[in-house]
């Protein structure tokens, strides 16, 4: 004879289970199966679409230096190397008068200079080529630039200005929910072109100025040329009429891969994004967040692409990387470390310029990795630069490195966790306002 206990055992339940309301037992009397485990994956299985974009001229402290306060207020874990409490720079004319960081009240302002000479002086005001990096020349170079260009801020205080979550709430939430790297540096201690060339070709090919020597196309391969040769799909989603890919000879035969930026939204919704996409907000559109352009308009523009990817059928297979070309002359407190020289090509500078090499990074810039596989709230502090984006693409698609720089670069994969998705359902993001005023819209003081 089968006892009641043995009968219940055959059914897969216990007497305790019966007396506690038959938890886990369906209407038929049989135990319901456990829920399926969360999906797992790997870099090559899970990341089918890589999207990256680069905006203009913002240092980490200038844009995300207040991120530790924001995260702490929201109870978000993770230690971010933001602006320290004792941050300052000596005054332009009186070094004993310290200029402290302050919250900028306007969303667009005068230019500063992130060029080769100025970057070295910002690193060390009195000894640009020798001695320890004191990070004490930002106010000095900003003042000098204003005085040489009939600008208003002749004391250079704007170099110590910063933005926070009140100005760019979308970016602050993005950088808090997803993974960031607070040791991500620009590739070259120079301005836009030098760093854009590093982003595409892992070298500046000697360029630290856009017009010395005369602009030319390089026969060297870019990341897009590697993708083309490997039969891997790619597109540049371009706003405007100029892409930095035009500096490479491969541009001449691959123009069919360069499409209007608005096509990104069509492709994302249709699930037809290529394996690799670059978004360029345009040099003359006012949307690249460059000084004199409205930062909130640029942030709102980039938010459209992030939101579109999150809402697309490709979300669970994708990663999007956002960064900035260089610090733009804005203060950052972290000295740039030594870097691997990409090749034997030295900087093309004038005899009176600061002499140097491509053996040092530029200053820190924001970097955010957005993906359902991104480690939630994660802060990487592994040194990286723009060629790390190339290394990520090369690692994912089995491509050879372009130069010694990307061969040695950190590949950013520490920011992903393929044991389970952190964001199978994307987090709710705040609306990015674009109603702030510019310096020149303020009424003059009475």
C-alpha positions as CSV (number, residue, x, y, z in Angstrom):
1,X,0.0,0.0,0.0
2,X,1.2,3.5,-0.8
3,X,1.2,5.8,2.2
4,X,0.1,9.4,2.0
5,X,3.7,10.6,2.5
6,X,5.0,8.3,-0.4
7,X,2.1,9.4,-2.6
8,X,3.0,13.1,-2.1
9,X,6.6,12.3,-2.7
10,X,5.7,10.7,-6.1
11,X,3.8,13.9,-7.0
12,X,7.0,15.9,-6.2
13,X,5.6,17.8,-3.2
14,X,5.8,17.5,0.5
15,X,3.4,17.5,3.3
16,X,4.8,20.9,4.3
17,X,4.0,22.1,0.8
18,X,0.4,20.9,1.0
19,X,-0.2,22.6,4.4
20,X,1.4,25.9,3.2
21,X,-0.9,26.3,0.3
22,X,0.8,24.1,-2.4
23,X,3.3,26.8,-3.5
24,X,4.7,26.0,-6.9
25,X,1.9,23.6,-7.8
26,X,-0.3,24.4,-10.7
27,X,-4.1,23.8,-11.0
28,X,-3.4,20.3,-12.3
29,X,-1.6,19.4,-9.1
30,X,1.8,19.2,-10.6
31,X,4.8,21.5,-9.8
32,X,5.3,24.4,-12.2
33,X,8.7,24.5,-13.9
34,X,11.2,27.1,-12.5
35,X,11.6,30.3,-14.5
36,X,14.2,30.1,-17.3
37,X,17.7,31.5,-16.3
38,X,18.6,35.0,-17.5
39,X,20.1,35.0,-21.0
40,X,23.9,34.8,-21.2
41,X,26.2,35.5,-24.1
42,X,29.7,36.5,-25.2
43,X,31.3,39.4,-27.1
44,X,31.0,37.7,-30.5
45,X,27.6,36.2,-29.9
46,X,25.9,39.1,-28.2
47,X,27.3,42.2,-29.8
48,X,26.2,42.3,-33.4
49,X,26.1,46.0,-33.8
50,X,28.7,48.5,-32.6
51,X,27.8,52.2,-32.7
52,X,30.2,55.0,-31.8
53,X,30.1,58.8,-31.8
54,X,32.5,61.6,-30.9
55,X,31.4,65.1,-29.8
56,X,33.6,68.1,-29.3
57,X,35.9,69.8,-26.7
58,X,34.8,68.8,-23.2
59,X,37.0,67.5,-20.4
60,X,35.9,64.9,-17.9
61,X,35.9,67.4,-14.9
62,X,34.2,70.0,-17.0
63,X,31.3,67.8,-18.0
64,X,31.1,64.9,-15.4
65,X,33.2,66.2,-12.5
66,X,30.0,66.6,-10.4
67,X,28.9,63.0,-11.2
68,X,30.0,61.7,-7.7
69,X,27.5,64.1,-6.0
70,X,24.7,63.1,-8.4
71,X,25.3,59.4,-7.9
72,X,25.5,59.7,-4.2
73,X,22.3,61.7,-4.0
74,X,20.5,58.9,-5.9
75,X,22.2,56.1,-4.0
76,X,24.0,54.8,-7.1
77,X,27.2,52.8,-6.2
78,X,30.6,53.2,-7.8
79,X,33.5,55.6,-7.1
80,X,34.0,58.2,-9.8
81,X,37.2,60.3,-10.0
82,X,35.5,63.6,-10.3
83,X,36.6,67.1,-9.5
84,X,38.4,67.2,-6.1
85,X,37.4,69.5,-3.3
86,X,40.7,71.3,-3.5
87,X,40.7,71.8,-7.3
88,X,42.0,75.2,-8.5
89,X,44.2,77.0,-11.0
90,X,46.5,80.0,-10.4
91,X,45.2,83.3,-11.8
92,X,46.4,84.4,-15.2
93,X,48.2,87.5,-13.9
94,X,48.6,86.8,-10.2
95,X,49.4,83.1,-9.6
96,X,48.7,83.6,-5.9
97,X,45.1,84.3,-6.6
98,X,43.4,80.9,-7.1
99,X,40.5,80.4,-9.5
100,X,38.1,77.7,-8.2
101,X,35.7,75.5,-10.2
102,X,32.3,77.1,-10.6
103,X,29.0,76.2,-12.2
104,X,28.6,77.8,-15.6
105,X,25.3,79.7,-15.9
106,X,25.0,79.6,-19.7
107,X,25.0,76.8,-22.2
108,X,27.3,78.3,-24.8
109,X,30.3,80.5,-24.3
110,X,33.6,81.7,-25.8
111,X,36.1,79.4,-27.3
112,X,39.2,78.2,-25.6
113,X,42.3,76.7,-27.2
114,X,43.1,72.9,-26.9
115,X,46.0,73.2,-29.5
116,X,49.4,71.6,-29.2
117,X,51.2,74.4,-27.4
118,X,48.3,75.3,-25.1
119,X,47.8,71.7,-24.1
120,X,51.4,71.4,-23.0
121,X,51.2,74.7,-21.0
122,X,47.9,73.6,-19.4
123,X,49.7,70.4,-18.2
124,X,52.5,72.5,-16.7
125,X,52.4,76.2,-16.9
126,X,56.0,77.0,-16.3
127,X,57.6,73.9,-17.6
128,X,55.6,72.5,-20.6
129,X,58.2,70.0,-21.6
130,X,59.8,69.0,-18.3
131,X,59.0,68.4,-14.7
132,X,55.9,67.0,-13.1
133,X,52.5,67.7,-14.6
134,X,50.9,70.3,-12.3
135,X,47.7,70.8,-14.3
136,X,48.0,74.5,-13.6
137,X,47.9,76.3,-16.9
138,X,44.2,76.2,-17.9
139,X,43.3,79.6,-16.7
140,X,46.5,81.1,-18.1
141,X,46.0,79.8,-21.6
142,X,42.2,80.7,-21.6
143,X,43.1,84.3,-20.6
144,X,45.8,84.5,-23.3
145,X,43.4,83.2,-26.0
146,X,40.7,85.7,-25.0
147,X,43.2,88.6,-25.1
148,X,44.5,87.6,-28.5
149,X,41.0,87.2,-29.9
150,X,39.2,90.3,-28.5
151,X,37.0,88.0,-26.3
152,X,35.3,89.0,-23.1
153,X,36.7,86.6,-20.5
154,X,40.2,88.1,-20.5
155,X,40.9,86.5,-17.1
156,X,40.3,83.0,-18.4
157,X,38.0,81.9,-15.6
158,X,35.7,79.9,-17.9
159,X,38.4,77.2,-18.1
160,X,37.4,76.3,-14.5
161,X,33.7,76.3,-15.3
162,X,31.6,73.1,-15.2
163,X,28.2,71.7,-16.0
164,X,26.1,69.4,-13.9
165,X,22.8,67.4,-13.9
166,X,20.8,70.6,-14.1
167,X,22.3,71.3,-17.5
168,X,22.8,67.9,-19.1
169,X,20.5,65.5,-17.1
170,X,20.4,63.0,-19.9
171,X,24.2,62.5,-19.8
172,X,24.3,62.4,-16.0
173,X,21.7,59.6,-15.9
174,X,23.4,57.8,-18.8
175,X,26.7,57.9,-17.1
176,X,25.2,56.6,-13.8
177,X,23.1,53.8,-15.1
178,X,25.5,52.4,-17.7
179,X,29.3,51.9,-17.7
180,X,31.8,54.7,-17.8
181,X,35.6,55.0,-17.8
182,X,37.1,57.8,-15.7
183,X,40.6,57.1,-17.0
184,X,39.7,57.6,-20.7
185,X,42.1,60.1,-22.3
186,X,42.2,61.8,-25.7
187,X,44.8,60.2,-27.9
188,X,46.8,63.3,-28.7
189,X,47.8,66.4,-26.7
190,X,46.4,68.5,-29.5
191,X,43.2,69.7,-31.0
192,X,40.3,68.1,-33.0
193,X,41.9,66.8,-36.2
194,X,44.8,65.1,-34.5
195,X,42.4,63.2,-32.2
196,X,39.9,62.4,-35.0
197,X,42.7,60.9,-37.0
198,X,43.6,58.7,-34.1
199,X,39.9,57.7,-33.7
200,X,39.8,56.5,-37.4
201,X,43.4,55.5,-38.1
202,X,45.1,55.0,-34.8
203,X,47.7,57.7,-35.7
204,X,47.7,61.4,-36.2
205,X,50.2,60.9,-39.1
206,X,52.2,63.9,-37.6
207,X,49.2,66.2,-37.5
208,X,48.8,68.5,-34.6
209,X,47.4,71.4,-36.8
210,X,44.8,71.1,-39.5
211,X,46.7,73.2,-42.0
212,X,50.4,72.4,-41.4
213,X,51.3,70.8,-43.8
214,X,48.7,71.5,-46.5
215,X,45.7,69.2,-46.0
216,X,46.0,65.9,-47.8
217,X,44.5,62.4,-48.0
218,X,46.4,59.6,-46.3
219,X,46.9,56.3,-48.0
220,X,47.0,54.6,-44.6
221,X,44.1,52.4,-43.8
222,X,41.3,53.5,-41.4
223,X,39.1,51.2,-39.3
224,X,36.5,51.5,-42.1
225,X,39.0,50.2,-44.7
226,X,39.7,47.2,-42.5
227,X,36.0,46.5,-42.2
228,X,35.5,46.9,-45.9
229,X,38.3,44.4,-46.7
230,X,36.9,41.9,-44.2
231,X,33.4,42.1,-45.7
232,X,31.9,43.5,-42.5
233,X,29.1,46.0,-43.0
234,X,29.5,49.6,-41.9
235,X,28.1,53.1,-42.4
236,X,28.8,56.6,-41.4
237,X,25.6,58.5,-40.5
238,X,26.6,62.0,-41.3
239,X,24.9,65.3,-40.4
240,X,26.1,67.9,-42.8
241,X,28.6,67.6,-45.7
242,X,31.9,66.8,-44.1
243,X,33.2,63.6,-42.6
244,X,36.6,63.2,-41.1
245,X,36.9,60.0,-43.1
246,X,37.6,62.3,-46.1
247,X,41.2,62.5,-44.8
248,X,41.7,58.9,-45.8
249,X,42.0,57.7,-49.5
250,X,39.5,54.9,-48.8
251,X,36.8,57.6,-48.7
252,X,37.0,57.9,-52.5
253,X,35.7,54.4,-53.2
254,X,33.5,54.0,-50.2
255,X,31.2,57.0,-50.4
256,X,28.1,54.7,-50.7
257,X,28.6,53.8,-47.1
258,X,28.2,57.4,-46.0
259,X,24.5,58.3,-45.6
260,X,22.4,61.1,-44.0
261,X,22.3,60.9,-40.3
262,X,18.5,60.6,-40.3
263,X,18.8,57.3,-42.0
264,X,20.0,55.9,-38.7
265,X,16.5,56.1,-37.2
266,X,15.0,54.2,-40.2
267,X,17.7,51.5,-40.1
268,X,17.4,51.1,-36.3
269,X,13.7,50.8,-36.4
270,X,13.8,48.3,-39.3
271,X,16.6,46.3,-37.6
272,X,19.0,46.9,-40.5
273,X,21.9,48.7,-38.8
274,X,25.2,47.6,-40.1
275,X,27.8,45.8,-37.9
276,X,29.6,49.1,-37.3
277,X,28.1,52.6,-37.3
278,X,29.7,55.9,-36.7
279,X,27.5,59.0,-36.1
280,X,28.9,62.4,-36.9
281,X,26.9,65.3,-35.7
282,X,28.6,67.7,-38.2
283,X,31.2,70.4,-38.0
284,X,28.8,73.2,-39.1
285,X,25.5,72.1,-37.6
286,X,25.9,73.6,-34.2
287,X,25.1,70.2,-32.6
288,X,28.6,69.0,-31.8
289,X,28.8,70.6,-28.3
290,X,31.8,72.7,-29.3
291,X,32.2,75.9,-27.3
292,X,30.1,78.7,-28.9
293,X,27.6,76.0,-29.7
294,X,24.7,75.2,-27.4
295,X,25.6,72.1,-25.4
296,X,22.0,71.2,-24.6
297,X,21.1,71.2,-28.3
298,X,24.0,68.8,-28.9
299,X,23.1,66.6,-26.0
300,X,19.5,66.4,-27.0
301,X,20.6,65.5,-30.6
302,X,22.8,62.6,-29.3
303,X,20.0,61.5,-27.0
304,X,17.8,60.9,-30.1
305,X,20.3,58.3,-31.3
306,X,20.6,56.6,-28.0
307,X,16.8,56.5,-27.5
308,X,16.3,55.1,-31.0
309,X,18.8,52.3,-30.4
310,X,17.2,51.5,-27.0
311,X,13.8,51.3,-28.7
312,X,14.9,49.2,-31.7
313,X,14.7,45.5,-32.2
314,X,18.5,45.5,-32.2
315,X,18.9,46.7,-28.6
316,X,19.8,43.4,-27.0
317,X,22.5,42.9,-29.6
318,X,24.2,46.3,-29.5
319,X,26.6,48.6,-27.9
320,X,26.9,52.4,-28.3
321,X,30.0,54.4,-27.2
322,X,30.0,58.1,-26.7
323,X,33.1,60.2,-26.2
324,X,34.7,63.6,-27.0
325,X,37.7,64.4,-29.2
326,X,39.7,66.4,-26.6
327,X,39.2,68.5,-23.5
328,X,38.8,71.8,-25.3
329,X,41.0,73.8,-22.9
330,X,38.7,73.1,-19.9
331,X,40.3,72.0,-16.6
332,X,40.8,68.4,-15.6
333,X,42.8,67.4,-12.6
334,X,44.2,64.1,-13.7
335,X,47.6,64.3,-15.4
336,X,47.8,62.4,-18.8
337,X,50.0,59.3,-18.6
338,X,52.6,58.1,-21.1
339,X,51.3,56.5,-24.2
340,X,52.7,54.1,-26.8
341,X,53.8,55.9,-29.9
342,X,51.7,54.8,-32.9
343,X,54.5,54.9,-35.4
344,X,57.7,56.6,-36.3
345,X,56.0,59.8,-37.5
346,X,56.7,62.7,-35.2
347,X,54.5,65.8,-34.7
348,X,54.8,68.4,-37.5
349,X,55.4,71.6,-35.5
350,X,57.0,75.0,-36.0
351,X,60.5,75.6,-34.6
352,X,59.1,78.0,-32.0
353,X,56.4,75.5,-30.9
354,X,56.7,73.2,-27.9
355,X,58.7,70.2,-29.0
356,X,57.4,66.7,-28.2
357,X,56.1,63.4,-29.5
358,X,53.0,61.3,-29.5
359,X,54.2,59.5,-26.4
360,X,51.7,61.2,-24.1
361,X,47.9,61.2,-24.1
362,X,45.8,64.3,-24.1
363,X,43.5,65.1,-21.1
364,X,40.6,63.0,-19.9
365,X,37.3,63.2,-21.7
366,X,34.0,61.6,-21.0
367,X,33.4,58.1,-22.1
368,X,30.1,56.2,-21.7
369,X,29.3,52.6,-22.9
370,X,25.6,52.0,-23.4
371,X,24.4,48.4,-23.9
372,X,22.1,45.9,-22.3
373,X,25.3,44.0,-21.5
374,X,27.0,47.0,-19.9
375,X,27.8,46.5,-16.2
376,X,25.2,48.4,-14.2
377,X,26.6,51.6,-12.6
378,X,30.1,50.4,-13.5
379,X,33.2,52.7,-13.4
380,X,36.3,51.5,-15.1
381,X,39.6,53.0,-14.2
382,X,41.8,51.2,-16.7
383,X,43.7,53.7,-18.9
384,X,42.1,54.0,-22.3
385,X,42.0,56.4,-25.3
386,X,40.3,56.8,-28.6
387,X,42.2,53.8,-30.1
388,X,40.5,51.7,-27.5
389,X,37.3,52.0,-29.6
390,X,39.3,50.7,-32.5
391,X,40.6,47.9,-30.3
392,X,37.1,47.0,-29.3
393,X,36.0,46.7,-32.9
394,X,39.1,44.8,-33.9
395,X,38.6,42.4,-31.0
396,X,35.0,41.8,-31.9
397,X,35.5,41.3,-35.6
398,X,39.0,39.7,-35.6
399,X,40.7,42.6,-37.3
400,X,44.5,43.3,-37.2
401,X,45.6,46.5,-35.5
402,X,46.3,49.6,-37.5
403,X,49.3,50.8,-35.6
404,X,51.3,50.1,-32.4
405,X,48.9,52.4,-30.5
406,X,45.7,50.4,-31.0
407,X,47.7,47.2,-30.7
408,X,48.5,48.2,-27.2
409,X,45.2,49.8,-26.3
410,X,42.8,48.6,-23.7
411,X,39.8,47.0,-25.4
412,X,37.1,48.2,-23.0
413,X,35.6,44.8,-22.6
414,X,35.9,45.1,-18.8
415,X,32.8,47.4,-19.1
416,X,30.6,44.5,-20.3
417,X,29.3,41.4,-18.4
418,X,27.9,38.6,-20.5
419,X,26.8,36.5,-17.6
420,X,23.4,38.2,-17.8
421,X,21.9,41.4,-19.3
422,X,21.8,44.4,-17.0
423,X,19.3,46.2,-19.2
424,X,17.2,43.9,-21.3
425,X,14.6,46.6,-20.7
426,X,16.3,50.0,-21.0
427,X,16.1,52.3,-18.1
428,X,13.8,55.3,-18.2
429,X,15.8,58.4,-19.3
430,X,15.1,62.0,-18.4
431,X,14.2,64.6,-21.0
432,X,17.2,66.7,-22.1
433,X,16.3,70.4,-22.1
434,X,17.6,72.8,-24.7
435,X,16.3,76.1,-23.3
436,X,19.5,77.5,-21.7
437,X,20.9,80.8,-22.8
438,X,24.3,81.8,-24.2
439,X,26.7,84.3,-22.8
440,X,25.9,86.8,-25.5
441,X,22.2,86.6,-24.8
442,X,22.5,87.9,-21.3
443,X,21.7,91.5,-20.6
444,X,24.8,93.6,-19.9
445,X,25.3,94.6,-16.3
446,X,23.8,97.9,-15.3
